[in-house]
Amino acid sequence: MDQQATVGELSFTRVFDAPRPLVFRCMITPEHLTHFWGPTGTSAPVERIRVDPRPGGVFETVMVNDADGSEYPTRATYVEVVEPERLVWTDDHSGMTVTATFTDVGADRTEVHIRQTNVPEPFRRPEAQAGFLTSLDRFAAHLAQLAADGAR
């Protein structure tokens, strides 16, 4: 995690061993998102993910707590979609805006920088940030599996 720039803002950067077009596609395709959306201990059933990746389009998911079945719905609206470079969406409930930038760093590797602004206080807590980081770990594992399966 990068340093917190201002109150209500978080920034994360991760380099994935996968080409930029694939990393981007994974972020807008329910069949990929189901494998990593949410922290460890949750699942996001593919039939409960809706993605319309265009400005004004909707991004909806329901994360399910694997232990007790609690559900955590999310609904956001895309502000910007520039394939394969950038995604920006705003959470309809909290008003948090997420900007994901995808940079080709060579050798089929992609740096993803995620900047969250207007982050509600509960999401800024260390345990919430740790949970978010596990979703990035799950994303890396999904990409590794795709590479093992020969996806590009």
Sequence and secondary structure as in RCSB ss.txt:
>XXXX:A:sequence
MDQQATVGELSFTRVFDAPRPLVFRCMITPEHLTHFWGPTGTSAPVERIRVDPRPGGVFETVMVNDADGSEYPTR
ATYVEVVEPERLVWTDDHSGMTVTATFTDVGADRTEVHIRQTNVPEPFRRPEAQAGFLTSLDRFAAHLAQLAADG
AR
>XXXX:A:secstr
     STT EEEEEEESS HHHHHHHTT HHHHTTTSS TTEE  GGG EE  STT EEEEEEEETTT  EEEEE
EEEEEEETTTEEEEEETTT  EEEEEEEEEETTEEEEEEEEES  HHHHSHHHHHHHHHHHHHHHHHHHHHHHTT
  
